[in-house]
């Protein structure tokens, strides 16, 4: 027997993809595999109902941590625009330059695009260490904002905030995918979106509370109000940092306060339901190339880009506020909070619909529904006469602002409908780059000559919602076609659970593994 044939199975495995037998070393296999080899035999009995219920509650604790982290990150993003009400822009001379605010936002998204390269080292160190590093520098960036005296400094900090934040969303979604089966993750992702929109509510009330106890943009003790506001948000970010240090997992094997048996069953559930790897530390070039060649990648990238063309609807809301005489900061905060609350309600509706009607309300259909829902008020904003009661226009802008319900389902879809860890990362990077480019364009479509109707802006946003629906439909059609072919082939083949788990350990991509079924 050759030395190659005598190699232990724990060190190498046969790659089932090629006609010639090849050797796959442990470093190319799923990080959870050694854990399962060591402990799987200790959890052969299925979980009882009470054990399953206890495990689900623990998992929802991790979901809360991920959602809370996302909520705080969005609070940080809103901080600068809210601080403007407290004299922040005047202090750093943003208000003396027409394009300076737009330039600051553009630099943020340029940093966001460039920051996608961070996924490379994040894969090497794992989700936990990557999130700790990101949140640490994120927190420093927030505290440094209090020291700003010029718009040039704001440019630098805003660029680095985008660079730091760029991969947080991808890592958070990967964490959810590591602990929840695809169908459950799709539902739970709605809470992820609710956290994004809910962030505006506590920020609004913190801002209003400061305004009630201030005089001429300073606190009663003479401290600049904008610094006090940013310090409060920064302290919340610091608290979140310590939560991440203590609780955030790399993968299911290092979940705190979970028993060995619970960790084994989480990994089993993921491998059996998803049929894809959980955590891989090696960047695989061929998977990156496959991600670029797969048309589904570009459908989801296109959907993300077109949806983000609509991410500046709040601009027209401020104009309508002035038309209605709602010029006080209180009125602005209350309407913003109401809009955020409505978006959260729509997210909860999506969750309930996906839980009780999963066959009809999948991620694609829900994304298309909410994009279509937002398309109607966009068309009406351009079609109705400006003489109509401005409260109607305000209501239409609030209705058009619930596109976050589509956004989170795009994010959930492009990761869940993909296998191969590197391929998922590359697809995520492309989608987030498209997210940034769309936001840069969105901030430029409202120009002075178009006031007050902004027909071009509403035309672009209407096209954006329509293209989002089209791209999602194309992705669904392609994946459904692949599923039909694969299910037909599987009818004549025996594909047992053991083989499915082995395929997951090998980190096969969805195109390599012809037995991978897309959870559409």
N, C-alpha and C positions, 0 to 999 in steps of 0.2 A: 504493500500500500504506500502511495506517495505521501510525502509530508503534507501536501495540500489537502489530500483526502482525509488525513487524520486530524486536521484542525478542528478544535472543539466548536460546537454550534454557538456557544456563548460569545465567541470572538468574531465569527464570520457567518454570513448567510449567503445563499444562492440568490442572485438577482433573477427573478422570474421573467424579466422583460425581454431578455436577449436570447437568441438561439444558441449561442455559446455560453457555457457556464462561466460566470464571473464571480469574483469574491467581493463582498461588501463588508467593510470593516465597521466596528461598533460606532466610530465617530460619525458615520453617515446614517446611522439608525436613530430611531426615536429615543430621546433622552429618558423617557419613562420605561423603556424596555428592561433595563437592568433592575429597576425597582419591582417590576412585575415578575421577573424571574425569581427574585428573592422572596416576595411576599404573596404572590397570587395563590399559592397553595394554602395560605392561612385564611382565605376568604372564599371557600368553595360553596358555602351555603348562601342562598339568596337572602337579601335583606328582608326583614319582616316589615309590616306596614308601619309600625312605630319607628323602626330604624330608618326606613325610607323617608318618613315625615321629618324626623330629626335631621337627616342629611340635607333634605331640601331647604329647611330653615337655615342651616349653616351656609349653604350655597347662596341663599338670598342675602346673607350677610356680606358675602364677597361682592355680589351684585350691587348692594348698597354702597360698599366702599368704592367700587369703580364709578358708580353714578355720582357719588358725592365728590370724588376727585374731578370728574368732568364738570360738575356744577361749579366748583370753585375755580377751575381753569377758565370757565366762561365768565365768571364774576370778574376775574382779573382782566379779561378782554374788554369788558364793558367799562372798566374803571376810568380809563382816560377820557371817554366821551362824557361820562357823568361828572368827572372832575372839572370839565370845562365850565360847568355851571357855577363853580366855586372860585373862578378867577385863575384856573390853572393855565389856560391858553394865554391869558394876558401876562402871566408871570414868565412864561417861556417865549412870548412874542409870536405865538402861532397866529393870533388874530390879526397881525399886521401884514400878513402875506396871504393872498387869495388861495394859492395852490399848496400852501405848506401843510394843511391838514390832509389833503389828498396825497401829497408826497409821503407823509408819515404812514398812512394806511398802505400805500403801494410798497414802501420799504418793508413793512410787516409781512406782506404776502411774498415779496421777493425772498425774504429770510425763510419763509415757510417752504417755498419751492426748493431752495438750496438745502434746507434742513432735511430733506428726504434721504440724503446720504447717511444720516444718522441711523437709519434702519440697519445698515451694514454692521456697525459695531454693537448695536442693540441686540442683534441676533447672536453675536458672540458671547455677550455677558448675560443675556437672559432678561426677561421682562421685569423682574423685581429690581435688579441693580440698575437697569436702564431708567425705570420710573423714579427711583431714588435720585439718580444723577440729574435727571430732567427737572424734577420738582425742586431740588436744592438750588440749581442755577436760576430757575424760574422765580423762586422766592427772593434771591439776591437781586434779580432784575426789578422786582416790584419795590423793594426797599430803596434801591438806587433811584427810582423814579421820584422819590421825595426830595432828592438833592438837586433836581434839574433847575437850571437857571436860563437855559437857552433852547431854542427849537432844534439846534444841531445835536444836542445831547439826547433830545427826545427821538430824533431820527435813529441814533445809534441803539438806544435801548429798545425801541420798537422793532428794529431789524432783528436784534438778538432774541427778543421775545418770540417772534415768529420762528426763528431758527430753532429755539429750544422747544417750543410747543409743537413743532411740525409733525412729530411722530407719536405724540401722546395718544391721540385718538386711535391710531392704528394699533398701538400696544394695548390699549384698553379693550378694544374689540377682540384682539387675539386672546386676551385673558378670558373674556366671556366664552370664546370658542373653545378654550382649553378645559372649561369646567361644565359646559352645558351642551347637550345634543343640539343639532342644528335647528330642529323645529321649536325647541324651548327657547333657544337663544334668540330666534326671530321675534318671539313674543316679548321676551324680557328687554330686547333692544328698544322697545317703545319707551321704557322707563329711562333709558339712556338719553333719548331725545327730550323727554319731559324735564330731565335735569338741565339740559341746555337752555330751554325756554324759561324754566322756573328761576334760573339764575338772575333774571332781570327783576324779579319780584323782591327778594331781600336787598338787592343793590338799591332799588328805588326807595325802599323804606329806610335804609341806612342813610341815604342821601337826604331824604326828607327830614329825618330826625336831627341831622346835623344843621340843616337850614333853620329848623325851629329854635335852635339854641346858638344862634350866631348873629353877628352884626357886621355888615359890609365885608363879607367873605373872610371873616376871622371868627374864631371861637370866642367865648366870653373871657378866656384867658389871654387872648391876643395871638393865638396860634393860627397860621393860615389854614383856612377850612379845607382846601384841596389836599394839603399834606395830612390833615387829620383823617380825611376820607380814605386816602390811599394807605395810610398806616393801618387802619381798621381792616381793610381787605387783605393787606399783607400779613397781618397777624392770623387771620383765618387760613391763609395759605400755609403759614408756618405750622399751624395745628394739623392741616392736611398732610404736610410733609412727614410729621411724626406718625400719623396713621399709616402712611405708605411704608415707612421704615419697619413698623411693627407687624403689619398684617398682609402687605401686598405679596402675592405668590409669584414664583418663576413659572411653575406649572403645578399640576395637582399633587406632585410628590412632596412639596414643601408647604402645603397649606397648614397654617397654625390652627391648633385646637381641633383638628380632624384626626380621627383614629386611623390606624393602618388599614383596617377593613374598609373604612369609608373612602380613603384615597384609592384603594384597589377598585372599588365599585364605580367611582367617578371615571377612572381611566377605562374600565370595561365599557361603561355606558357610552363614552365618547368614541372609542374605537369601533364598537358594534354599530352605533347609530350613524356616525359620520364616515367611517372607513378611510380616514386620513390621519396623518401624523399629528402629534400634539405639540412637540417641541424639538427642534433640530438646531444645533449650534453651527452647522457648516453651510456656507453659502455655495449653492450649486449653480454653476454657470448655465448649464443646459436648461434648468428650470426657468432662469431669467429670460433666456432666448424664447422658450416656449410661451412664457407670459406675453412677450412682445408679439408673437406670431398668432396667438389665439384671438380671433375676432371678438370673443365675448369680453375680453379685457377692454377693448376699445369701445364696445357698446356701453359698458359701465362707466368708463372714463368720460365718454360723451355725455352720458346722463348727468354725471356730477358737474361737468362744465356748464351745461345748458341750464341746470337748476340754479347754479350760483350766479347766473346773470340776473337773477331776481332778488339778490340778497342786499338790496339797498332801498327797499320800499319805504323804510322809515324816513328817508329823506323827504318824500312827498308828504308824509304825515306831518312833519314840522311846518310845512307850508300851509296845510289845511288847518293846523292849530291856530296859526296867525289869522287866517280867514275867519275862523269861528270866534276869535277873540280869546282863545285859550293860551294866552301868552305867559301865564304864571308857571313857575317851575312845578308847583304842586299839581296843576292840571296835566302837565306833560308826564309827570311820574305816574299819576293815577291811570291815565290812558295807556301808557306803556305797560304797566303792571296788569291792566285788564286784558290787553292783547296777549301778553305772555301767559296769563291764566287760561285764556281761550285756547291757545296752542297746546297747553298741557292737557286740557280737557279732550281735545282731538286725539292726542297721543293715548290717553286712557281708553277712548273709544276704539282705537286701533288694537290695543291690547286685548280688550274684551272680545272684539270681533275675531281676532286671530286665535283666541283660546277656544271659543265655542263653534266657530265656523272655519276651521283650518283649511279645508279643501278649497273654499271660495276665497277666503281672505289670507292669501299667502303674501310674501314680501313684495312680489312683483305687482300683484293686483292692488295692494294697499298703496304702494308708491304711485301707481298710475292714477288711482282714484283721487288722491290728495293733490296731485299735479293738475288733474282736470278740474278739481274743486277750486284751485287757485287761479286757473286760467279764466274762468267766468268773470270774476270781479276785475281782472286785468282788462278784458275786452270792454266791460262796462265803463271802466275809468276813461277809456278813450272815446267811447261811443256817446256817453251822456253829455248833455249840455252843461257848461260850467255854471249856468244859472240855477241849476238844481241845488237844493239845500245841501250845504257842505257837510252836514252830518251824514248824509248818504255816502259821500266820498270817503269820509273817515271810516265808516263801517266797512266799505269795500276794501280799503287798504288793510284793515285788521283781518278781514277774511282772507285776503291774498297772502297774509303773512304766516299762514300755517304750513308753509311748504317744508318746514322741518320734519313733518310726518313722512314726506316722501324721501327727504334726505337720509334719515336714519335707516330706512329700508333699502336704499341703494347701498349704503355702507355695509349693512348686514348681508346683502345679497352677494356683493362682489367678493366677500371673504368666504362665506358659507358654500357658495357654488364653485369652489376651487379646492384642489388638493395639491400637496407639495409645498412645504413651508416657505422655500425661497420664492416660489411662484406667487404665493399669497402676498409676501412682502413687496415684490415688484409690482403686482397689481395694485396694492394699497398705495405705493409711492406714486404711481401714475395718476390714480384717482385723486389723491390729495394735491398733486401738482395742478391738475385740472381745476380742482376746488379753488386754488389760489388765483389762477389766471382768470377764472370766472368772476371772482370777487374784485380783482383789479379793474376789470372792464365794467363791472356793475357800478363802481364808484365814479365812473367817468361818463355815464350815459345821461346824467342830468346836467345840462349846461344852460347858461343864462338865457340864451335866445329861445330856448324851448319852453320857458315859463309862460303861463302857469300850468299849461296842459301837458307838456312833455310827451307829445305823441310818439316821438321816436323811442323814448325810454319805455313807454308802455307797449309799443310794438315789439321791441327787443325782448321784453319780459314775457309777453304773450308767446312769442316764438320759442323762448327758453322753456316754458312749461310744456308746450306742444312737443318740442324735440325730446324733452325728458321722457314723456310718455312713449314716444316712438322708439327711443333707444332701449328703454326697459322692455318694450314689447319684442324687439328684435332679439335681445338677450334671452328672454323667456322662450321664444320660438326655437332658437338654436339649441338651448339646453333641453327643451322638451323633445326635440328631434333626436338628440343623442340618447336621451333616456329611453325612448321608444325602441331604438336599435339595440341598446344594451339589454333591456328587459326581454326583448325577443330572443336574443342570443342566450341569456341566462336560463330560459325555459328548458333548453336542451342540455344545459351543463349543471353540474353540482358545484355549488359555491357555498361551502359551509362556513360557520362562524370563525373557526380556527384560521382558515385561509384569509378571511377578511381582516382579521387582526394582524396576521403576518404582513399583508399588503400595507396596512397602516404603519407598521413598524419600519417598513422599507422606505417610507416617505415617497411613495409614488405620486406622480401628478395625476390630475383627473383625466388627462389625455393618455397617459401611459397605462393607467389601470382601467381597462375597458369594462370592468365590473363595478366601477364607482358610479353610484346613482346620485344625480344632483337633487338636493332637497328643495326643489322648487315648489 
